Amino acid sequence: MRIARIVTESGPRSVVQQQDRWAEIIDPFAETLVYTGVTHPVATAHLLAPVEPLVVLGMAHNGAPGDRDIPRQAFIKSPRTVIGPGETITVDDDLGQVNIEGELTVVIRRTSRHLTAEQVPAAILGYTIGNDVTAVDQIGLDEKMTQSKNGDGFTPIGPWIETELDSGTVPMSVSVNGDLVAEANTNQLAWNITEQLVYLTSYLTLGPGDIVLTGAPGTFTPVKPGDTGQIWLGGIGTLTNPVRSR
Protein backbone atom coordinates (compact mmCIF):
# COMPACT_ATOMS: atom_id res chain seq x y z
CA MET A 1 0.00 0.00 0.00
CA ARG A 2 1.17 3.52 -0.84
CA ILE A 3 0.31 6.29 1.66
CA ALA A 4 0.95 9.99 1.09
CA ARG A 5 -0.06 13.46 2.23
CA ILE A 6 -1.32 15.96 -0.31
CA VAL A 7 -2.56 19.51 -0.52
CA THR A 8 -6.33 19.85 -0.88
CA GLU A 9 -8.78 22.75 -0.77
CA SER A 10 -9.64 21.60 2.77
CA GLY A 11 -6.01 21.48 3.89
CA PRO A 12 -3.43 18.68 4.02
CA ARG A 13 -4.93 15.20 3.86
CA SER A 14 -3.55 11.68 4.20
CA VAL A 15 -4.34 9.52 1.20
CA VAL A 16 -3.91 6.03 -0.21
CA GLN A 17 -3.20 5.43 -3.88
CA GLN A 18 -5.90 3.56 -5.75
CA GLN A 19 -4.72 3.28 -9.34
CA ASP A 20 -4.81 6.84 -10.76
CA ARG A 21 -6.56 8.41 -7.74
CA TRP A 22 -5.53 9.35 -4.22
CA ALA A 23 -8.28 8.30 -1.79
CA GLU A 24 -8.54 10.31 1.44
CA ILE A 25 -8.26 8.45 4.75
CA ILE A 26 -8.95 9.70 8.26
CA ASP A 27 -5.97 8.19 10.09
CA PRO A 28 -3.01 6.53 8.31
CA PHE A 29 -1.91 4.87 11.58
CA ALA A 30 -5.22 3.13 12.28
CA GLU A 31 -5.34 -0.67 12.33
CA THR A 32 -8.27 -0.48 9.89
CA LEU A 33 -8.23 2.45 7.47
CA VAL A 34 -11.38 4.56 7.20
CA TYR A 35 -11.95 6.26 3.85
CA THR A 36 -13.82 9.56 3.52
CA GLY A 37 -15.02 8.87 -0.02
CA VAL A 38 -13.12 11.88 -1.43
CA THR A 39 -10.49 11.22 -4.12
CA HIS A 40 -7.97 13.28 -6.06
CA PRO A 41 -6.09 12.69 -9.34
CA VAL A 42 -2.61 11.28 -8.79
CA ALA A 43 -1.23 13.13 -11.80
CA THR A 44 -1.99 16.62 -10.48
CA ALA A 45 -1.65 16.14 -6.71
CA HIS A 46 0.80 18.32 -4.75
CA LEU A 47 2.69 15.95 -2.48
CA LEU A 48 3.78 16.98 1.02
CA ALA A 49 6.12 15.24 3.44
CA PRO A 50 4.19 12.00 4.08
CA VAL A 51 4.18 12.47 7.88
CA GLU A 52 4.77 15.23 10.42
CA PRO A 53 7.08 13.60 12.98
CA LEU A 54 7.56 14.74 16.55
CA VAL A 55 10.84 12.81 16.73
CA VAL A 56 13.44 12.59 13.95
CA LEU A 57 16.33 10.21 14.61
CA GLY A 58 19.35 9.27 12.54
CA MET A 59 21.84 6.46 12.98
CA ALA A 60 25.48 7.53 13.11
CA HIS A 61 28.34 5.45 11.61
CA ASN A 62 25.99 2.84 10.17
CA GLY A 63 27.17 2.94 6.57
CA ALA A 64 29.19 -0.28 6.25
CA PRO A 65 29.39 -3.72 7.90
CA GLY A 66 32.63 -2.75 9.67
CA ASP A 67 30.72 -0.14 11.63
CA ARG A 68 29.43 -2.95 13.86
CA ASP A 69 32.78 -2.64 15.62
CA ILE A 70 31.75 0.85 16.76
CA PRO A 71 29.16 1.22 19.53
CA ARG A 72 25.72 2.09 18.18
CA GLN A 73 24.90 5.78 18.35
CA ALA A 74 21.98 7.91 17.23
CA PHE A 75 21.46 11.63 16.80
CA ILE A 76 18.35 13.81 16.93
CA LYS A 77 17.27 16.26 14.24
CA SER A 78 14.70 18.98 14.71
CA PRO A 79 11.27 18.14 13.23
CA ARG A 80 11.41 21.65 11.76
CA THR A 81 14.03 20.39 9.31
CA VAL A 82 11.49 18.10 7.63
CA ILE A 83 10.33 19.07 4.15
CA GLY A 84 8.57 17.28 1.32
CA PRO A 85 9.26 16.49 -2.33
CA GLY A 86 10.35 19.48 -4.39
CA GLU A 87 10.83 21.73 -1.37
CA THR A 88 14.06 23.64 -0.88
CA ILE A 89 17.18 22.71 1.09
CA THR A 90 18.54 26.05 2.31
CA VAL A 91 22.31 26.41 2.76
CA ASP A 92 23.83 29.25 4.79
CA ASP A 93 27.02 30.74 3.37
CA ASP A 94 29.23 29.97 6.38
CA LEU A 95 28.43 26.26 6.76
CA GLY A 96 31.23 24.91 4.58
CA GLN A 97 30.71 21.66 2.69
CA VAL A 98 27.15 20.32 2.67
CA ASN A 99 26.31 16.73 1.69
CA ILE A 100 23.07 15.10 0.75
CA GLU A 101 22.69 11.54 2.09
CA GLY A 102 20.20 9.06 0.70
CA GLU A 103 18.73 6.79 3.38
CA LEU A 104 15.92 4.31 3.81
CA THR A 105 13.65 5.89 6.41
CA VAL A 106 11.37 4.03 8.80
CA VAL A 107 7.96 5.49 9.67
CA ILE A 108 6.67 4.41 13.07
CA ARG A 109 3.05 3.27 13.36
CA ARG A 110 2.36 3.04 17.09
CA THR A 111 3.74 4.11 20.45
CA SER A 112 6.88 2.02 20.93
CA ARG A 113 9.16 1.52 23.93
CA HIS A 114 11.47 -1.39 24.74
CA LEU A 115 10.61 -3.19 21.52
CA THR A 116 11.72 -6.78 21.08
CA ALA A 117 12.77 -8.08 17.69
CA GLU A 118 9.43 -9.88 17.41
CA GLN A 119 7.50 -6.65 18.05
CA VAL A 120 9.34 -4.51 15.50
CA PRO A 121 7.29 -5.39 12.36
CA ALA A 122 4.01 -4.34 13.99
CA ALA A 123 5.57 -1.05 15.12
CA ILE A 124 6.42 -0.01 11.54
CA LEU A 125 3.87 1.69 9.29
CA GLY A 126 6.19 1.58 6.30
CA TYR A 127 9.20 3.10 4.61
CA THR A 128 9.97 6.29 2.76
CA ILE A 129 13.03 8.00 1.32
CA GLY A 130 15.03 10.28 3.58
CA ASN A 131 17.77 12.77 2.75
CA ASP A 132 19.91 13.38 5.83
CA VAL A 133 21.45 16.66 4.69
CA THR A 134 24.64 17.32 6.65
CA ALA A 135 27.01 20.29 6.90
CA VAL A 136 30.06 18.08 7.31
CA ASP A 137 32.52 20.87 8.13
CA GLN A 138 30.48 21.63 11.24
CA ILE A 139 30.79 18.14 12.76
CA GLY A 140 34.26 18.77 14.19
CA LEU A 141 33.03 22.02 15.76
CA ASP A 142 30.01 20.50 17.52
CA GLU A 143 30.09 16.89 18.67
CA LYS A 144 26.32 16.94 19.31
CA MET A 145 25.82 17.67 15.57
CA THR A 146 23.32 20.46 16.18
CA GLN A 147 25.17 22.74 13.75
CA SER A 148 25.64 20.08 11.09
CA LYS A 149 22.20 18.47 10.99
CA ASN A 150 19.56 21.13 11.62
CA GLY A 151 19.55 23.66 8.81
CA ASP A 152 16.31 24.66 7.12
CA GLY A 153 15.14 21.82 4.90
CA PHE A 154 17.88 19.47 6.11
CA THR A 155 15.52 16.46 6.26
CA PRO A 156 13.60 15.97 3.03
CA ILE A 157 11.34 12.89 3.14
CA GLY A 158 8.94 11.34 0.65
CA PRO A 159 7.50 11.17 -1.85
CA TRP A 160 5.24 8.67 -0.04
CA ILE A 161 5.27 5.68 2.30
CA GLU A 162 5.37 2.11 1.03
CA THR A 163 3.95 -0.31 3.60
CA GLU A 164 5.25 -3.46 1.91
CA LEU A 165 9.00 -3.48 1.36
CA ASP A 166 11.88 -5.85 2.08
CA SER A 167 14.00 -3.37 4.01
CA GLY A 168 17.02 -5.67 4.03
CA THR A 169 17.74 -5.48 0.30
CA VAL A 170 16.73 -2.09 -1.06
CA PRO A 171 18.88 -0.74 -3.93
CA MET A 172 19.73 2.94 -3.54
CA SER A 173 21.21 5.68 -5.69
CA VAL A 174 22.06 9.37 -5.44
CA SER A 175 22.15 11.79 -8.36
CA VAL A 176 22.96 15.48 -8.63
CA ASN A 177 21.50 17.45 -11.52
CA GLY A 178 20.60 14.16 -13.18
CA ASP A 179 24.10 12.68 -12.96
CA LEU A 180 24.47 9.44 -10.99
CA VAL A 181 27.12 9.81 -8.27
CA ALA A 182 26.52 6.90 -5.83
CA GLU A 183 24.88 3.48 -5.68
CA ALA A 184 24.47 1.05 -2.80
CA ASN A 185 22.06 -1.32 -1.05
CA THR A 186 20.59 -1.44 2.43
CA ASN A 187 22.23 -4.84 2.91
CA GLN A 188 25.47 -2.89 3.38
CA LEU A 189 24.23 -1.25 6.60
CA ALA A 190 26.01 -2.31 9.77
CA TRP A 191 22.83 -2.59 11.86
CA ASN A 192 19.57 -3.68 10.24
CA ILE A 193 16.18 -2.09 10.85
CA THR A 194 15.14 -4.48 13.59
CA GLU A 195 18.39 -4.01 15.48
CA GLN A 196 18.11 -0.23 15.17
CA LEU A 197 14.57 -0.04 16.54
CA VAL A 198 15.29 -2.39 19.42
CA TYR A 199 18.29 -0.21 20.32
CA LEU A 200 16.52 3.13 19.94
CA THR A 201 13.39 2.20 21.87
CA SER A 202 15.50 0.94 24.76
CA TYR A 203 16.30 4.62 25.41
CA LEU A 204 13.26 6.60 24.27
CA THR A 205 9.65 6.35 23.18
CA LEU A 206 8.77 6.58 19.51
CA GLY A 207 5.24 7.29 18.34
CA PRO A 208 3.01 7.41 15.27
CA GLY A 209 4.64 9.38 12.49
CA ASP A 210 8.11 9.52 14.03
CA ILE A 211 10.91 8.64 11.64
CA VAL A 212 14.32 6.99 11.75
CA LEU A 213 16.95 7.72 9.09
CA THR A 214 18.69 4.36 9.01
CA GLY A 215 22.12 5.15 7.56
CA ALA A 216 23.90 6.03 4.33
CA PRO A 217 25.97 3.14 2.89
CA GLY A 218 28.12 5.40 0.75
CA THR A 219 25.03 7.16 -0.60
CA PHE A 220 26.22 10.72 -0.04
CA THR A 221 27.73 13.50 -2.12
CA PRO A 222 28.51 17.21 -1.79
CA VAL A 223 26.05 19.74 -3.17
CA LYS A 224 26.05 23.49 -3.61
CA PRO A 225 23.38 26.14 -4.15
CA GLY A 226 21.87 25.74 -7.59
CA ASP A 227 22.11 21.93 -7.54
CA THR A 228 19.19 19.53 -7.45
CA GLY A 229 19.58 16.30 -5.51
CA GLN A 230 17.72 13.11 -6.35
CA ILE A 231 17.53 10.08 -4.06
CA TRP A 232 16.16 6.86 -5.58
CA LEU A 233 15.21 3.77 -3.56
CA GLY A 234 14.01 0.61 -5.25
CA GLY A 235 10.41 -0.20 -4.39
CA ILE A 236 9.66 3.38 -3.34
CA GLY A 237 10.63 5.91 -6.01
CA THR A 238 12.58 9.16 -6.24
CA LEU A 239 12.82 12.12 -3.86
CA THR A 240 13.95 15.34 -5.55
CA ASN A 241 14.89 18.59 -3.81
CA PRO A 242 16.67 21.76 -5.00
CA VAL A 243 19.48 23.37 -3.04
CA ARG A 244 19.47 27.15 -2.59
CA SER A 245 21.49 29.68 -0.62
CA ARG A 246 19.80 31.86 1.96
C-alpha positions as CSV (number, residue, x, y, z in Angstrom):
1,M,0.0,0.0,0.0
2,R,1.2,3.5,-0.8
3,I,0.3,6.3,1.7
4,A,1.0,10.0,1.1
5,R,-0.1,13.5,2.2
6,I,-1.3,16.0,-0.3
7,V,-2.6,19.5,-0.5
8,T,-6.3,19.8,-0.9
9,E,-8.8,22.8,-0.8
10,S,-9.6,21.6,2.8
11,G,-6.0,21.5,3.9
12,P,-3.4,18.7,4.0
13,R,-4.9,15.2,3.9
14,S,-3.5,11.7,4.2
15,V,-4.3,9.5,1.2
16,V,-3.9,6.0,-0.2
17,Q,-3.2,5.4,-3.9
18,Q,-5.9,3.6,-5.7
19,Q,-4.7,3.3,-9.3
20,D,-4.8,6.8,-10.8
21,R,-6.6,8.4,-7.7
22,W,-5.5,9.3,-4.2
23,A,-8.3,8.3,-1.8
24,E,-8.5,10.3,1.4
25,I,-8.3,8.5,4.7
26,I,-8.9,9.7,8.3
27,D,-6.0,8.2,10.1
28,P,-3.0,6.5,8.3
29,F,-1.9,4.9,11.6
30,A,-5.2,3.1,12.3
31,E,-5.3,-0.7,12.3
32,T,-8.3,-0.5,9.9
33,L,-8.2,2.4,7.5
34,V,-11.4,4.6,7.2
35,Y,-11.9,6.3,3.8
36,T,-13.8,9.6,3.5
37,G,-15.0,8.9,0.0
38,V,-13.1,11.9,-1.4
39,T,-10.5,11.2,-4.1
40,H,-8.0,13.3,-6.1
41,P,-6.1,12.7,-9.3
42,V,-2.6,11.3,-8.8
43,A,-1.2,13.1,-11.8
44,T,-2.0,16.6,-10.5
45,A,-1.7,16.1,-6.7
46,H,0.8,18.3,-4.8
47,L,2.7,15.9,-2.5
48,L,3.8,17.0,1.0
49,A,6.1,15.2,3.4
50,P,4.2,12.0,4.1
51,V,4.2,12.5,7.9
52,E,4.8,15.2,10.4
53,P,7.1,13.6,13.0
54,L,7.6,14.7,16.5
55,V,10.8,12.8,16.7
56,V,13.4,12.6,13.9
57,L,16.3,10.2,14.6
58,G,19.4,9.3,12.5
59,M,21.8,6.5,13.0
60,A,25.5,7.5,13.1
61,H,28.3,5.4,11.6
62,N,26.0,2.8,10.2
63,G,27.2,2.9,6.6
64,A,29.2,-0.3,6.3
65,P,29.4,-3.7,7.9
66,G,32.6,-2.8,9.7
67,D,30.7,-0.1,11.6
68,R,29.4,-2.9,13.9
69,D,32.8,-2.6,15.6
70,I,31.7,0.9,16.8
71,P,29.2,1.2,19.5
72,R,25.7,2.1,18.2
73,Q,24.9,5.8,18.4
74,A,22.0,7.9,17.2
75,F,21.5,11.6,16.8
76,I,18.4,13.8,16.9
77,K,17.3,16.3,14.2
78,S,14.7,19.0,14.7
79,P,11.3,18.1,13.2
80,R,11.4,21.7,11.8
81,T,14.0,20.4,9.3
82,V,11.5,18.1,7.6
83,I,10.3,19.1,4.1
84,G,8.6,17.3,1.3
85,P,9.3,16.5,-2.3
86,G,10.3,19.5,-4.4
87,E,10.8,21.7,-1.4
88,T,14.1,23.6,-0.9
89,I,17.2,22.7,1.1
90,T,18.5,26.0,2.3
91,V,22.3,26.4,2.8
92,D,23.8,29.2,4.8
93,D,27.0,30.7,3.4
94,D,29.2,30.0,6.4
95,L,28.4,26.3,6.8
96,G,31.2,24.9,4.6
97,Q,30.7,21.7,2.7
98,V,27.1,20.3,2.7
99,N,26.3,16.7,1.7
100,I,23.1,15.1,0.7
101,E,22.7,11.5,2.1
102,G,20.2,9.1,0.7
103,E,18.7,6.8,3.4
104,L,15.9,4.3,3.8
105,T,13.7,5.9,6.4
106,V,11.4,4.0,8.8
107,V,8.0,5.5,9.7
108,I,6.7,4.4,13.1
109,R,3.0,3.3,13.4
110,R,2.4,3.0,17.1
111,T,3.7,4.1,20.5
112,S,6.9,2.0,20.9
113,R,9.2,1.5,23.9
114,H,11.5,-1.4,24.7
115,L,10.6,-3.2,21.5
116,T,11.7,-6.8,21.1
117,A,12.8,-8.1,17.7
118,E,9.4,-9.9,17.4
119,Q,7.5,-6.7,18.1
120,V,9.3,-4.5,15.5
121,P,7.3,-5.4,12.4
122,A,4.0,-4.3,14.0
123,A,5.6,-1.1,15.1
124,I,6.4,0.0,11.5
125,L,3.9,1.7,9.3
126,G,6.2,1.6,6.3
127,Y,9.2,3.1,4.6
128,T,10.0,6.3,2.8
129,I,13.0,8.0,1.3
130,G,15.0,10.3,3.6
131,N,17.8,12.8,2.7
132,D,19.9,13.4,5.8
133,V,21.4,16.7,4.7
134,T,24.6,17.3,6.6
135,A,27.0,20.3,6.9
136,V,30.1,18.1,7.3
137,D,32.5,20.9,8.1
138,Q,30.5,21.6,11.2
139,I,30.8,18.1,12.8
140,G,34.3,18.8,14.2
141,L,33.0,22.0,15.8
142,D,30.0,20.5,17.5
143,E,30.1,16.9,18.7
144,K,26.3,16.9,19.3
145,M,25.8,17.7,15.6
146,T,23.3,20.5,16.2
147,Q,25.2,22.7,13.7
148,S,25.6,20.1,11.1
149,K,22.2,18.5,11.0
150,N,19.6,21.1,11.6
151,G,19.6,23.7,8.8
152,D,16.3,24.7,7.1
153,G,15.1,21.8,4.9
154,F,17.9,19.5,6.1
155,T,15.5,16.5,6.3
156,P,13.6,16.0,3.0
157,I,11.3,12.9,3.1
158,G,8.9,11.3,0.6
159,P,7.5,11.2,-1.8
160,W,5.2,8.7,0.0
161,I,5.3,5.7,2.3
162,E,5.4,2.1,1.0
163,T,3.9,-0.3,3.6
164,E,5.2,-3.5,1.9
165,L,9.0,-3.5,1.4
166,D,11.9,-5.8,2.1
167,S,14.0,-3.4,4.0
168,G,17.0,-5.7,4.0
169,T,17.7,-5.5,0.3
170,V,16.7,-2.1,-1.1
171,P,18.9,-0.7,-3.9
172,M,19.7,2.9,-3.5
173,S,21.2,5.7,-5.7
174,V,22.1,9.4,-5.4
175,S,22.2,11.8,-8.4
176,V,23.0,15.5,-8.6
177,N,21.5,17.5,-11.5
178,G,20.6,14.2,-13.2
179,D,24.1,12.7,-13.0
180,L,24.5,9.4,-11.0
181,V,27.1,9.8,-8.3
182,A,26.5,6.9,-5.8
183,E,24.9,3.5,-5.7
184,A,24.5,1.1,-2.8
185,N,22.1,-1.3,-1.0
186,T,20.6,-1.4,2.4
187,N,22.2,-4.8,2.9
188,Q,25.5,-2.9,3.4
189,L,24.2,-1.2,6.6
190,A,26.0,-2.3,9.8
191,W,22.8,-2.6,11.9
192,N,19.6,-3.7,10.2
193,I,16.2,-2.1,10.8
194,T,15.1,-4.5,13.6
195,E,18.4,-4.0,15.5
196,Q,18.1,-0.2,15.2
197,L,14.6,0.0,16.5
198,V,15.3,-2.4,19.4
199,Y,18.3,-0.2,20.3
200,L,16.5,3.1,19.9
201,T,13.4,2.2,21.9
202,S,15.5,0.9,24.8
203,Y,16.3,4.6,25.4
204,L,13.3,6.6,24.3
205,T,9.6,6.4,23.2
206,L,8.8,6.6,19.5
207,G,5.2,7.3,18.3
208,P,3.0,7.4,15.3
209,G,4.6,9.4,12.5
210,D,8.1,9.5,14.0
211,I,10.9,8.6,11.6
212,V,14.3,7.0,11.7
213,L,17.0,7.7,9.1
214,T,18.7,4.4,9.0
215,G,22.1,5.1,7.6
216,A,23.9,6.0,4.3
217,P,26.0,3.1,2.9
218,G,28.1,5.4,0.7
219,T,25.0,7.2,-0.6
220,F,26.2,10.7,0.0
221,T,27.7,13.5,-2.1
222,P,28.5,17.2,-1.8
223,V,26.0,19.7,-3.2
224,K,26.1,23.5,-3.6
225,P,23.4,26.1,-4.2
226,G,21.9,25.7,-7.6
227,D,22.1,21.9,-7.5
228,T,19.2,19.5,-7.5
229,G,19.6,16.3,-5.5
230,Q,17.7,13.1,-6.3
231,I,17.5,10.1,-4.1
232,W,16.2,6.9,-5.6
233,L,15.2,3.8,-3.6
234,G,14.0,0.6,-5.2
235,G,10.4,-0.2,-4.4
236,I,9.7,3.4,-3.3
237,G,10.6,5.9,-6.0
238,T,12.6,9.2,-6.2
239,L,12.8,12.1,-3.9
240,T,14.0,15.3,-5.6
241,N,14.9,18.6,-3.8
242,P,16.7,21.8,-5.0
243,V,19.5,23.4,-3.0
244,R,19.5,27.1,-2.6
245,S,21.5,29.7,-0.6
246,R,19.8,31.9,2.0
